[in-house]
Amino acid sequence: MKEELYNKVKNFAPVTLEDVDKLLKKANICQFKRQENFISIGQKNNVVGYLKKGLLRSYFYDDNGNEQTTAFIEQGVFFSELKSYNTQDLSERTIEAIEPSEIIIWKLSDINSLRETIPNWQTFEFKYFEKILKDKVNFQRELTIRTKKEALELLITEYPQAARYAPKQYIASFLGMTPYTLSRIKL
């Protein structure tokens, strides 16, 4: 785990293995069952996670009460419900385990401590979450200019784990189509 986190973090900011030791000392490892929530709508988000194993999705309810999947979180990434985390407002989204998942979790108080003890931790946070947001915006932009079939092909390329294991209704919602339309696409 130490090497995995070291390789992930060093791609965004210079760190040492000792820095990763400090990171791991603050970590808690939690197991989530299928359909168990990492965070729910209406909760204040005070944590950052690293998905060691499993598959997650983020969703909210639209004006008609329908779930709208907004993201898939695949193994090997840091994640959070960023708006609530940054503002400490109540979350407008739920992050739920699609598959049984193992998540390494850091509390906000621990992250604040890491910012003081790991010289480049804030640089990592900024660059990492900036990349995630850019990737999400670019993916959503691509969806608007592609056919439904091309959108599904993009999902398979960009989110292979979700394409393989997520229920079709979540994939359809994420791609902005109905499950019926998704089922009609021939690859």
Residue frames as a rotation matrix with the C-alpha (Angstrom) as fourth column:
MET 1
0.567 0.823 0.000 0.00
0.823 -0.567 0.000 0.00
0.000 0.000 -1.000 0.00
LYS 2
0.341 -0.516 -0.786 2.84
0.266 -0.749 0.607 2.36
-0.902 -0.416 -0.118 0.85
GLU 3
-0.719 -0.660 0.220 4.38
0.356 -0.076 0.932 2.07
-0.598 0.748 0.289 -2.63
GLU 4
-0.214 0.735 0.644 0.97
0.962 0.043 0.271 2.47
0.172 0.677 -0.716 -4.30
LEU 5
0.760 0.516 -0.396 0.23
0.604 -0.785 0.136 5.70
-0.241 -0.342 -0.908 -2.43
TYR 6
-0.004 -0.856 -0.517 3.79
0.204 -0.506 0.838 6.97
-0.979 -0.102 0.177 -2.92
ASN 7
-0.748 -0.291 0.597 3.54
0.598 0.093 0.796 6.46
-0.287 0.952 0.104 -6.69
LYS 8
0.195 0.907 0.374 0.13
0.955 -0.262 0.137 8.13
0.222 0.331 -0.917 -6.81
VAL 9
0.762 0.137 -0.633 1.14
0.431 -0.837 0.338 11.20
-0.483 -0.531 -0.696 -4.80
LYS 10
-0.152 -0.945 -0.288 4.57
0.301 -0.322 0.898 11.73
-0.941 0.049 0.334 -6.37
ASN 11
-0.344 0.106 0.933 2.95
0.939 0.031 0.343 12.16
0.008 0.994 -0.110 -9.80
PHE 12
0.547 0.667 0.506 1.48
0.626 -0.727 0.282 15.43
0.556 0.163 -0.815 -8.51
ALA 13
0.757 -0.343 0.556 3.96
-0.550 -0.793 0.261 16.68
0.351 -0.503 -0.789 -5.91
PRO 14
-0.162 -0.890 -0.426 7.41
-0.256 0.455 -0.853 15.71
0.953 -0.029 -0.302 -4.65
VAL 15
0.693 0.341 0.636 7.12
-0.706 0.141 0.694 13.50
0.147 -0.930 0.338 -1.57
THR 16
-0.528 -0.847 -0.065 9.28
-0.774 0.512 -0.372 11.00
0.348 -0.147 -0.926 0.27
LEU 17
-0.230 0.391 -0.891 8.47
0.187 0.917 0.354 7.53
0.955 -0.085 -0.284 1.54
GLU 18
-0.844 -0.093 -0.528 8.62
0.535 -0.082 -0.841 9.04
0.035 -0.992 0.119 5.03
ASP 19
-0.780 0.622 -0.074 5.86
-0.622 -0.783 -0.023 11.46
-0.072 0.028 0.997 3.99
VAL 20
-0.145 0.736 -0.662 3.74
-0.501 0.522 0.690 8.49
0.853 0.431 0.293 2.91
ASP 21
-0.578 -0.090 -0.811 4.41
0.575 0.660 -0.483 6.86
0.579 -0.746 -0.330 6.29
LYS 22
-0.951 0.249 -0.183 2.94
-0.042 -0.692 -0.721 9.98
-0.306 -0.678 0.669 7.93
LEU 23
-0.458 0.807 -0.374 -0.04
-0.828 -0.234 0.510 9.72
0.324 0.543 0.775 5.58
LEU 24
-0.185 0.362 -0.914 -0.64
-0.041 0.926 0.375 6.07
0.982 0.107 -0.156 6.45
LYS 25
-0.867 -0.171 -0.469 -0.36
0.443 0.168 -0.881 6.70
0.229 -0.971 -0.070 10.21
LYS 26
-0.792 0.600 -0.117 -3.37
-0.471 -0.721 -0.507 9.03
-0.389 -0.346 0.854 9.99
ALA 27
-0.527 0.566 -0.634 -5.40
-0.654 0.207 0.728 6.60
0.543 0.798 0.261 7.86
ASN 28
-0.325 0.524 0.787 -8.33
-0.519 0.597 -0.612 4.41
-0.790 -0.607 0.078 8.82
ILE 29
-0.919 0.056 -0.389 -9.29
-0.311 0.503 0.807 1.46
0.241 0.863 -0.445 6.62
CYS 30
-0.341 0.891 0.299 -13.03
-0.568 0.057 -0.821 0.87
-0.749 -0.450 0.487 6.33
GLN 31
-0.934 0.162 0.320 -15.05
0.329 0.739 0.588 -1.81
-0.141 0.654 -0.743 4.59
PHE 32
-0.441 0.833 -0.334 -18.26
-0.739 -0.548 -0.391 -0.82
-0.509 0.075 0.857 2.77
LYS 33
-0.428 0.417 0.802 -20.92
0.414 0.879 -0.236 -3.29
-0.803 0.231 -0.549 1.71
ARG 34
-0.773 0.275 0.571 -22.76
0.553 -0.149 0.820 -3.02
0.310 0.950 -0.037 -1.59
GLN 35
0.103 0.832 0.545 -25.17
0.478 -0.522 0.707 -0.05
0.872 0.188 -0.451 -1.45
GLU 36
0.395 -0.064 -0.917 -23.61
0.881 -0.256 0.398 1.30
-0.260 -0.965 -0.045 1.75
ASN 37
0.843 0.038 0.537 -22.99
0.276 -0.887 -0.371 5.05
0.462 0.461 -0.758 1.70
PHE 38
-0.266 -0.951 -0.155 -19.61
0.884 -0.177 -0.432 6.70
0.384 -0.252 0.888 2.14
ILE 39
-0.915 0.160 -0.371 -21.50
0.042 -0.874 -0.483 9.99
-0.402 -0.458 0.793 2.49
SER 40
-0.252 0.911 0.326 -25.20
0.962 0.273 -0.022 10.79
-0.109 0.308 -0.945 2.13
ILE 41
-0.275 0.314 0.909 -27.12
0.330 -0.857 0.396 13.81
0.903 0.409 0.132 0.96
GLY 42
0.683 0.594 0.424 -27.54
-0.099 -0.501 0.860 16.17
0.724 -0.629 -0.283 3.91
GLN 43
0.719 -0.530 -0.451 -24.36
0.661 0.319 0.679 15.14
-0.216 -0.786 0.579 5.74
LYS 44
0.774 -0.602 -0.197 -21.34
-0.608 -0.793 0.035 17.37
-0.177 0.093 -0.980 6.21
ASN 45
0.846 -0.498 -0.190 -18.31
0.316 0.757 -0.572 15.85
0.429 0.424 0.798 4.53
ASN 46
0.727 -0.619 0.296 -15.23
-0.657 -0.504 0.561 15.82
-0.198 -0.603 -0.773 6.76
VAL 47
0.275 -0.607 0.746 -13.24
0.000 0.776 0.631 13.07
-0.961 -0.174 0.213 5.03
VAL 48
0.166 -0.310 -0.936 -11.13
-0.986 -0.055 -0.157 12.19
-0.002 0.949 -0.315 2.02
GLY 49
0.625 0.094 0.775 -10.97
-0.236 0.969 0.073 8.61
-0.744 -0.229 0.628 0.81
TYR 50
-0.397 -0.661 -0.637 -8.70
-0.907 0.179 0.380 6.46
-0.137 0.729 -0.671 -1.30
LEU 51
0.683 0.728 0.060 -10.50
-0.699 0.675 -0.237 3.57
-0.213 0.120 0.970 -2.96
LYS 52
-0.386 -0.863 0.326 -8.21
-0.755 0.498 0.426 0.61
-0.530 -0.082 -0.844 -2.46
LYS 53
-0.975 0.154 0.163 -10.73
0.211 0.875 0.436 -1.96
-0.076 0.459 -0.885 -3.69
GLY 54
-0.237 0.971 -0.013 -14.25
0.658 0.150 -0.738 -1.81
-0.715 -0.184 -0.675 -5.09
LEU 55
-0.706 0.158 0.690 -16.38
0.545 -0.500 0.673 0.60
0.452 0.851 0.267 -7.10
LEU 56
-0.449 0.535 -0.716 -18.36
0.539 -0.477 -0.694 3.67
-0.713 -0.697 -0.074 -6.01
ARG 57
-0.316 0.346 0.883 -20.77
0.768 -0.453 0.452 6.09
0.557 0.821 -0.123 -7.61
SER 58
-0.863 0.129 -0.489 -21.90
0.199 -0.803 -0.562 9.61
-0.465 -0.582 0.667 -6.79
TYR 59
-0.497 0.744 0.446 -25.50
0.671 0.004 0.741 10.66
0.550 0.668 -0.502 -7.35
PHE 60
-0.911 0.388 -0.140 -28.18
-0.196 -0.706 -0.681 13.20
-0.363 -0.593 0.719 -6.50
TYR 61
-0.253 0.904 0.346 -31.94
0.817 0.391 -0.424 13.38
-0.518 0.175 -0.837 -6.96
ASP 62
-0.883 0.003 0.470 -33.33
0.330 -0.708 0.624 15.55
0.335 0.706 0.624 -9.76
ASP 63
-0.767 0.607 0.205 -36.50
-0.641 -0.727 -0.247 17.66
-0.001 -0.321 0.947 -9.49
ASN 64
0.154 0.856 -0.494 -38.62
-0.763 0.421 0.491 14.60
0.628 0.302 0.718 -10.30
GLY 65
0.509 0.005 0.861 -37.02
-0.773 0.445 0.453 12.49
-0.380 -0.896 0.230 -7.57
ASN 66
0.969 -0.202 -0.144 -34.95
0.083 0.812 -0.578 10.40
0.233 0.548 0.803 -9.99
GLU 67
0.490 -0.870 -0.049 -31.40
0.230 0.076 0.970 9.40
-0.841 -0.487 0.238 -9.13
GLN 68
0.947 -0.307 -0.092 -28.83
-0.199 -0.337 -0.920 11.03
0.252 0.890 -0.380 -11.42
THR 69
0.598 -0.801 -0.031 -25.42
0.694 0.498 0.521 9.36
-0.402 -0.333 0.853 -11.39
THR 70
0.956 -0.246 -0.160 -22.74
-0.283 -0.916 -0.283 12.04
-0.077 0.316 -0.946 -11.65
ALA 71
0.066 -0.988 -0.139 -19.53
-0.965 -0.027 -0.261 10.05
0.254 0.152 -0.955 -11.22
PHE 72
0.914 -0.041 -0.403 -18.00
0.120 0.978 0.172 6.62
0.387 -0.206 0.899 -10.97
ILE 73
0.370 -0.821 0.435 -15.05
-0.929 -0.319 0.187 6.21
-0.015 -0.474 -0.881 -8.62
GLU 74
0.801 -0.135 -0.583 -12.80
-0.107 0.926 -0.363 3.33
0.589 0.353 0.727 -9.56
GLN 75
0.804 -0.508 -0.309 -10.00
0.558 0.466 0.686 1.62
-0.204 -0.725 0.658 -7.66
GLY 76
-0.051 -0.996 0.077 -6.79
0.995 -0.044 0.085 3.49
-0.081 0.081 0.993 -7.06
VAL 77
-0.250 -0.013 0.968 -8.07
0.378 -0.922 0.085 7.05
0.891 0.388 0.235 -6.72
PHE 78
-0.867 0.071 -0.493 -8.44
0.416 -0.444 -0.794 9.65
-0.275 -0.893 0.355 -4.01
PHE 79
-0.393 0.798 0.458 -11.95
0.424 -0.285 0.860 11.08
0.816 0.532 -0.226 -3.79
SER 80
-0.806 0.304 -0.507 -14.31
0.417 -0.315 -0.853 13.17
-0.419 -0.899 0.127 -1.73
GLU 81
0.358 0.844 0.401 -17.59
0.925 -0.378 -0.030 15.02
0.126 0.382 -0.916 -2.08
LEU 82
-0.468 -0.863 0.188 -15.55
0.832 -0.503 -0.233 18.11
0.296 0.047 0.954 -2.82
LYS 83
-0.150 0.440 0.885 -18.13
0.037 -0.892 0.450 20.85
0.988 0.100 0.117 -2.50
SER 84
0.861 0.508 -0.022 -19.15
0.008 0.029 1.000 19.81
0.509 -0.861 0.021 1.00
TYR 85
0.418 -0.794 -0.441 -15.53
0.907 0.388 0.160 19.07
0.044 -0.467 0.883 1.94
ASN 86
-0.508 -0.695 0.508 -14.31
0.710 -0.672 -0.209 22.50
0.487 0.255 0.835 0.83
THR 87
-0.346 0.452 0.822 -17.23
-0.232 -0.890 0.392 24.59
0.909 -0.055 0.413 2.12
GLN 88
-0.991 0.038 -0.129 -18.34
0.133 0.446 -0.885 22.41
0.024 -0.894 -0.447 5.06
ASP 89
-0.303 0.949 -0.090 -21.90
-0.952 -0.305 -0.010 22.83
-0.037 0.082 0.996 3.78
LEU 90
0.098 0.436 0.895 -24.22
-0.340 0.860 -0.381 19.82
-0.935 -0.267 0.232 3.74
SER 91
-0.845 -0.479 0.236 -23.60
-0.007 0.453 0.892 17.40
-0.534 0.752 -0.386 0.90
GLU 92
0.009 0.825 -0.565 -25.87
-0.866 -0.276 -0.418 17.60
-0.501 0.493 0.712 -2.13
ARG 93
0.155 -0.058 -0.986 -24.71
-0.739 0.656 -0.155 14.16
0.656 0.753 0.059 -3.30
THR 94
0.737 0.008 0.676 -24.45
-0.468 0.728 0.501 10.63
-0.488 -0.685 0.541 -2.04
ILE 95
-0.175 -0.766 -0.618 -21.38
-0.905 0.373 -0.205 8.48
0.388 0.524 -0.759 -2.62
GLU 96
0.590 0.563 0.578 -22.40
-0.708 0.706 0.036 4.83
-0.388 -0.430 0.815 -2.52
ALA 97
-0.580 -0.743 0.334 -20.56
-0.521 0.653 0.550 1.53
-0.627 0.145 -0.766 -2.87
ILE 98
0.268 0.596 -0.757 -21.66
-0.951 0.290 -0.108 -0.32
0.155 0.749 0.644 -6.00
GLU 99
0.358 -0.298 -0.885 -19.43
0.050 0.952 -0.301 -3.26
0.932 0.063 0.356 -5.13
PRO 100
0.871 -0.196 -0.450 -18.04
0.477 0.122 0.871 -4.27
-0.116 -0.973 0.199 -1.72
SER 101
0.545 -0.621 0.563 -15.30
0.098 -0.620 -0.779 -1.71
0.833 0.480 -0.277 -1.20
GLU 102
0.360 -0.556 -0.749 -12.25
0.918 0.072 0.389 -1.09
-0.163 -0.828 0.536 0.93
ILE 103
0.602 -0.047 0.797 -11.57
0.278 -0.923 -0.265 2.60
0.748 0.381 -0.543 1.49
ILE 104
-0.345 -0.725 -0.596 -8.69
0.930 -0.175 -0.324 4.29
0.130 -0.666 0.734 3.24
ILE 105
0.572 0.700 0.428 -10.11
0.564 -0.715 0.414 7.35
0.595 0.004 -0.803 4.99
TRP 106
-0.679 -0.697 -0.233 -8.56
0.689 -0.494 -0.530 10.51
0.254 -0.520 0.815 6.40
LYS 107
0.392 0.780 -0.488 -10.54
0.891 -0.455 -0.012 12.97
-0.231 -0.430 -0.873 8.54
LEU 108
0.691 -0.067 0.719 -10.34
0.300 -0.879 -0.370 16.68
0.657 0.471 -0.588 7.79
SER 109
0.886 -0.387 0.256 -8.47
-0.423 -0.448 0.788 17.21
-0.190 -0.806 -0.560 11.07
ASP 110
0.407 -0.759 0.509 -5.88
0.412 0.650 0.639 14.65
-0.815 -0.051 0.577 9.93
ILE 111
0.423 -0.207 0.882 -5.60
0.872 -0.172 -0.459 16.31
0.247 0.963 0.108 6.51
ASN 112
0.893 -0.087 0.442 -4.99
-0.152 -0.982 0.114 19.64
0.425 -0.168 -0.890 8.24
SER 113
0.671 -0.682 0.289 -2.23
-0.249 0.159 0.955 18.01
-0.698 -0.713 -0.063 10.28
LEU 114
0.323 -0.538 0.778 -0.72
0.799 0.596 0.081 16.48
-0.508 0.595 0.622 7.12
ARG 115
0.759 -0.002 0.652 -0.69
0.447 -0.727 -0.521 19.93
0.475 0.687 -0.551 5.51
GLU 116
0.823 -0.449 0.349 1.61
-0.567 -0.688 0.453 21.03
0.036 -0.571 -0.820 8.33
THR 117
0.384 -0.689 0.614 3.87
-0.353 0.506 0.787 17.95
-0.853 -0.519 -0.049 8.44
ILE 118
0.069 -0.340 0.938 4.20
0.823 0.551 0.139 17.02
-0.564 0.762 0.318 4.74
PRO 119
-0.531 -0.413 -0.740 5.74
0.142 -0.904 0.403 19.98
-0.836 0.109 0.538 2.90
ASN 120
-0.930 0.096 -0.355 4.06
-0.367 -0.292 0.883 19.35
-0.019 0.952 0.307 -0.47
TRP 121
-0.690 0.700 0.181 0.74
0.595 0.692 -0.407 17.92
-0.411 -0.173 -0.895 0.68
GLN 122
0.107 0.762 -0.638 -1.30
0.057 -0.646 -0.762 21.02
-0.993 0.045 -0.112 -0.22
THR 123
-0.409 -0.323 -0.854 0.33
-0.817 -0.288 0.500 21.07
-0.407 0.902 -0.146 -3.65
PHE 124
-0.995 0.067 0.068 -0.68
0.086 0.936 0.341 17.46
-0.041 0.345 -0.938 -4.12
GLU 125
-0.335 0.938 -0.086 -4.26
0.577 0.132 -0.806 18.13
-0.745 -0.320 -0.585 -3.03
PHE 126
0.083 0.364 -0.928 -4.62
-0.395 -0.842 -0.366 21.10
-0.915 0.397 0.074 -5.33
LYS 127
-0.549 -0.391 -0.738 -3.10
-0.816 0.059 0.575 19.45
-0.181 0.918 -0.352 -8.40
TYR 128
-0.969 0.176 0.171 -4.83
0.187 0.981 0.048 16.11
-0.159 0.078 -0.984 -7.86
PHE 129
-0.186 0.979 -0.081 -8.34
0.597 0.047 -0.801 17.45
-0.780 -0.197 -0.594 -7.38
GLU 130
-0.035 0.087 -0.996 -7.81
-0.605 -0.795 -0.048 20.00
-0.796 0.600 0.080 -10.15
LYS 131
-0.866 -0.328 -0.378 -7.00
-0.498 0.502 0.707 17.11
-0.042 0.800 -0.598 -12.51
ILE 132
-0.730 0.658 0.183 -10.08
0.572 0.736 -0.363 15.18
-0.373 -0.160 -0.914 -11.40
LEU 133
0.093 0.808 -0.582 -12.31
0.180 -0.588 -0.788 18.21
-0.979 -0.031 -0.200 -12.03
LYS 134
-0.280 -0.266 -0.922 -10.73
-0.805 -0.458 0.376 18.90
-0.523 0.848 -0.086 -15.44
ASP 135
-0.994 -0.106 -0.016 -11.14
-0.100 0.866 0.490 15.26
-0.038 0.489 -0.872 -16.45
LYS 136
-0.420 0.907 0.037 -14.81
0.637 0.324 -0.700 15.33
-0.646 -0.271 -0.713 -15.38
VAL 137
0.164 0.450 -0.878 -15.51
-0.290 -0.828 -0.479 18.53
-0.943 0.333 -0.006 -17.31
ASN 138
-0.560 -0.451 -0.695 -13.75
-0.784 0.018 0.620 17.16
-0.268 0.892 -0.364 -20.39
PHE 139
-0.934 0.272 0.231 -15.67
0.296 0.952 0.076 13.88
-0.199 0.140 -0.970 -20.17
GLN 140
-0.076 0.970 -0.229 -19.00
0.503 -0.161 -0.849 15.70
-0.861 -0.180 -0.476 -19.85
ARG 141
-0.014 -0.014 -1.000 -18.08
-0.643 -0.766 0.020 17.97
-0.766 0.643 0.002 -22.78
GLU 142
-0.891 -0.379 -0.249 -17.26
-0.437 0.571 0.695 14.93
-0.121 0.728 -0.675 -24.89
LEU 143
-0.635 0.716 0.291 -20.65
0.551 0.683 -0.479 13.40
-0.541 -0.144 -0.829 -24.08
THR 144
0.141 0.756 -0.639 -22.43
-0.003 -0.645 -0.764 16.43
-0.990 0.110 -0.088 -25.55
ILE 145
0.032 -0.179 -0.983 -20.77
-0.908 -0.417 0.046 16.05
-0.418 0.891 -0.176 -28.97
ARG 146
-0.912 -0.408 -0.044 -20.90
-0.397 0.850 0.347 12.28
-0.105 0.334 -0.937 -29.34
THR 147
-0.085 0.859 -0.506 -23.60
-0.563 0.377 0.735 9.91
0.822 0.347 0.451 -30.48
LYS 148
0.645 0.397 0.653 -25.09
-0.764 0.345 0.546 7.59
-0.008 -0.851 0.526 -27.86
LYS 149
0.927 -0.345 -0.150 -22.92
0.307 0.924 -0.227 4.73
0.217 0.164 0.962 -29.16
GLU 150
0.097 -0.936 0.338 -19.79
0.221 -0.311 -0.924 6.90
0.970 0.165 0.176 -29.04
ALA 151
0.176 0.042 0.983 -20.70
-0.832 -0.528 0.172 8.00
0.526 -0.848 -0.058 -25.50
LEU 152
0.937 0.188 0.293 -20.86
-0.317 0.809 0.495 4.37
-0.143 -0.557 0.818 -24.39
GLU 153
0.636 -0.771 -0.045 -17.53
0.538 0.484 -0.690 3.64
0.554 0.415 0.722 -26.09
LEU 154
-0.015 -0.614 0.790 -16.02
-0.314 -0.747 -0.586 6.62
0.949 -0.257 -0.181 -24.24
LEU 155
0.545 0.284 0.789 -17.33
-0.832 0.063 0.551 5.28
0.107 -0.957 0.270 -20.92
ILE 156
0.983 -0.180 -0.046 -15.82
0.182 0.983 0.033 1.85
0.040 -0.041 0.998 -21.64
THR 157
0.276 -0.933 0.230 -12.47
0.454 -0.085 -0.887 3.50
0.847 0.349 0.400 -22.34
GLU 158
-0.225 -0.379 0.897 -12.46
-0.408 -0.800 -0.441 5.99
0.885 -0.465 0.026 -19.46
TYR 159
-0.138 0.281 0.950 -14.29
-0.981 0.092 -0.170 3.93
-0.135 -0.955 0.263 -16.82
PRO 160
-0.398 -0.046 -0.916 -13.61
-0.538 0.820 0.192 0.26
0.743 0.570 -0.352 -17.63
GLN 161
-0.982 0.033 -0.183 -14.42
0.166 0.600 -0.783 -0.97
0.084 -0.800 -0.595 -14.14
ALA 162
-0.489 0.856 -0.166 -17.76
-0.427 -0.401 -0.810 0.87
-0.761 -0.325 0.562 -14.10
ALA 163
-0.162 0.411 -0.897 -18.56
-0.976 0.066 0.207 -0.36
0.144 0.909 0.391 -17.61
ARG 164
-0.608 -0.188 -0.771 -18.02
-0.244 0.969 -0.044 -3.90
0.755 0.162 -0.635 -16.44
TYR 165
-0.784 0.137 -0.605 -19.61
0.555 0.590 -0.587 -3.91
0.276 -0.796 -0.539 -12.97
ALA 166
-0.857 0.488 -0.167 -22.05
-0.301 -0.735 -0.607 -0.98
-0.419 -0.470 0.777 -12.61
PRO 167
-0.198 0.880 0.433 -25.74
0.609 0.456 -0.648 -1.70
-0.768 0.135 -0.626 -13.09
LYS 168
-0.494 -0.004 0.870 -27.00
0.853 -0.197 0.483 -0.56
0.169 0.980 0.100 -16.49
GLN 169
0.606 0.780 0.155 -29.40
0.730 -0.623 0.281 2.01
0.316 -0.057 -0.947 -14.99
TYR 170
0.533 -0.503 -0.681 -26.44
0.338 -0.611 0.716 3.79
-0.776 -0.611 -0.156 -13.33
ILE 171
-0.563 -0.754 0.339 -24.48
0.585 -0.074 0.808 3.79
-0.584 0.653 0.483 -16.59
ALA 172
-0.113 0.619 0.777 -27.49
0.916 -0.239 0.323 5.09
0.385 0.748 -0.540 -18.52
SER 173
0.820 0.430 -0.378 -28.05
0.561 -0.732 0.385 7.86
-0.111 -0.528 -0.842 -15.97
PHE 174
0.126 -0.883 -0.453 -24.37
0.355 -0.386 0.851 8.84
-0.926 -0.268 0.265 -16.07
LEU 175
-0.748 -0.436 0.502 -24.46
0.578 -0.055 0.814 9.02
-0.327 0.898 0.293 -19.88
GLY 176
-0.642 0.549 -0.535 -27.71
-0.430 -0.835 -0.342 11.00
-0.635 0.011 0.772 -19.92
MET 177
-0.555 0.497 -0.666 -29.86
-0.610 0.301 0.733 8.34
0.565 0.814 0.136 -21.55
THR 178
0.409 0.760 0.505 -32.56
-0.912 0.361 0.195 5.91
-0.034 -0.540 0.841 -20.57
PRO 179
-0.275 -0.470 0.839 -31.79
-0.451 0.834 0.319 2.28
-0.849 -0.290 -0.441 -19.74
TYR 180
0.611 0.570 0.550 -33.87
0.252 0.518 -0.817 1.34
-0.750 0.638 0.173 -22.80
THR 181
0.881 -0.337 -0.332 -31.68
-0.466 -0.504 -0.727 3.46
0.077 0.795 -0.601 -25.09
LEU 182
-0.042 -0.950 0.309 -28.56
-0.947 0.136 0.291 1.97
-0.319 -0.280 -0.905 -23.53
SER 183
-0.050 0.077 0.996 -29.85
-0.110 0.991 -0.082 -1.57
-0.993 -0.114 -0.041 -24.12
ARG 184
0.856 0.476 0.202 -30.47
0.166 0.116 -0.979 -0.75
-0.490 0.872 0.020 -27.82
ILE 185
0.502 -0.747 -0.436 -26.87
-0.847 -0.528 -0.070 0.32
-0.178 0.405 -0.897 -28.49
LYS 186
0.961 -0.236 0.140 -24.89
0.264 0.938 -0.227 -2.31
-0.078 0.255 0.964 -30.38
LEU 187
0.444 -0.881 -0.163 -21.13
-0.690 -0.452 0.566 -2.33
-0.572 -0.138 -0.808 -29.89
